[in-house]
């Protein structure tokens, strides 16, 4: 039996078209970007987030091509949201930890996380507004802040390990290098907690998922 297509797989047709691929980041970065958009406590509308993602000029594209890009990106968003509803993370298969790759962090992982972090920067204000509306106790707010900081720190470290190593002294850099396989193995769990945290903050916005997804029957950082 063939494996079901992932959000990442459903982006592939865009990257088989030279003109379309030319206005987008690398495929892994695009998928990571859309993941973080989907995970935002308040999901921005397409006309807001698509211009953050699309690069270069669309004037070289036919209007039909622009429509195809938009439809495919929205499909990817819905795919990620559908997985999140089932408490799953749509990480591309080649970004998951594998023992044979433990000598370093693959470029695909770095690209995917670069996209996710870029999207998070764009929607940071949305996170903050949801945070301000949460009416948490001091203890709840501190716990959530620790969780978000832990996740973002891991994403940042794995997105650019060269920079992370450079920012440390020799002993710290050696320890980080030794811990990279462990940190990589933690990635799915930290992504899941990032999504869970966003869901908690979105509790005051119960229609977020329903805006983009059909009903189910229809369609610790070791550093």
N, C-alpha and C positions, 0 to 999 in steps of 0.2 A: 504494500500500500504506500502510495506517495505521501510525503509529509505535507501538511497544509501550508499554504503560502503565508508568510509573515508580512507585517507592514513593510519591512525592508524589501522583501521580494517583489511586492506590488509596486515599488518605485522603479524597478529595473527597466521597464519599457521606456521611461524618460531618458535613461542613460544609454539607450541604444539609438537615440536620435541626437545627432551631433549638435544641432541648433538648440534643442531643448536643454541638453546637458550643459551647453555653454553659458546658460544664464543661472545655473544652479551650483551650489557647492558640491563637493564629492558626495557620493551616495550615502556613505556612512554618516557624514556630517549632517546631511539633510534629514536622515531618519532620526538621529539623536535630537536635532532641533525640534522636529515635530513631536517627538516623545515628550519633551519638556513643555511644549505648548499645551499638549493634551493633559499634562499633569498639573497645570496651573490651577490654583483654587478657583479663579474665575477665568474661564477660557476666552481669550480674545476672539473677536470676529475675524473671519478670513481676510477681509479687506484691511485689517490692521496688521496681522502677522505675516501674511504672504510677502508684502514688500520688504519685510525684514530679511526674508530668506532669499528671494530672487535677486540675483546679481546681474550687473551688466544691463544692456538695453534689450527690451522686448520688441523694438522696432524691426529687428531682423526676422521676427517670427510672424507667421500668418495668424490671423485671429483664431483659427481653428486650433493651432498649436497652443496658443495661450489658454484656450478653454481646456485642452487636454491636460496641460500642466496643472491648472487650478483643480480640475476634477480629480487628478491622481493624488495631489497633495491632500485634498480633503478626504479621499479614500484612506490614505495612510493615517490621517488623524483619527478617523472613525475606527480603523483597525486597532490603533493603540488604545483608544477609549474602550473598545469592546474587551480587550485583554485586561485592562485595568478593572473593569466591572467584575471580572472573574479572578481578581487578585493575582494576575499574571503580568510579567514584564516582557515587552516585546523586544528583547535584546537580540540582535542578529547572531546567528549561530557561530560565526567566526569571531565574535567578541566574547564568547563565553570561555572561561578558563579551561585550558587543556594542558595536561602534564607535559606534552611534547613541546609546548610553546613557553614553558615557564622561564626560559632564559631571558625574556624581555617582554615588554608590553607591545603587542602588534600595532602597526599603524592604524588598523581598522578601529581598535579600541580608542586610541587617541583621537581619531577623527570623530567618532560617534560622540564621545564625551565633550569634545570641543563644541560640537553643535548643540548639545544639551545645555552646556554652560552659557553659550551665547544666547540661547532662547531664555534661559533663566534670568540673565541680565535684563533682557527686554521686558520681562513680566515681573520683575522684582517689585515694582510698585503695586501690582495686583496682589502679590503675596502680602505686602505690608498692609494694604487696605483690609484684606481678609483677617490678618493678624490683629489689627486694631479693632475689628468688629467681633472678635472671638470672645471677649469678656472673660478671659481665662483668669484663674487665680494666679498669683505670682509663681507658685510651684508648677502649675501646668505650663505657663508661658516659658519658664526656665527650661523645663524638660523638652518642650518642642524646639526651643532655640538651640539646645545642645544637639538634638537629633538632626536639625537642618544643617548646623555647622559641621557636624561629623560627615554627613553625606556630601556636602559641597567640597569639603576638604579632600575627601577621597577622590571625587570626580576630578578636582583640580590636579591632584598629584598624578593620577593615571593619565590625564590628558596631555601632560607635558613632563615626563619623568626627568628629562635632561635639565629642565629648569628647576624642578624640585630637588634634584641632587646638587645642583650648583648653589642653591640657597642654603645648603647645610654645610657644617664643617666636615672634615674628613671622616671622623668617627660616626657622625650622624648619617652621612651619605652612605657609608658602608652598611650601616644597619638598615637604612631604607632599601638599599639594593637587595639585601638578603630577604627583606619582608615583601618585596613586590609580588611574588606569587601569592602570598597570603592576602594581600590587599586586593589583588585581582579576583581571587575567589570570593571575596566579600562583596564584589560589585553588585551582583543580582539582588542580594539581601538589602543593600543600601539603596538601590534604585526602588525596590519595593517599599521601603520605609519612607522614602521621599514621596512616593505616590500616596501612601497611607496618610502621611502628614498633610499633604495638600487636601486629601479627602476630608480630614478632620476639620481643617480650616474652612472648607467649602460647605460645612454643615448648614450654614445660614443661607446657602444658595442651592437649594435642593434640585433645581431644574438644570443644573449645569450639564450633566451627562445626557439628559434627555434632549438637550438642544441639538446634539450631534449624533446620537446613537439611537438606532431603532430598539424597541423593547426586545428582551432576550429571545422571545419566541418568534421574532420577525427577522429578523436579520441578526563592630567597634573598630574603628580605624586603628590598626596596629602601629601606626607611625608614632 
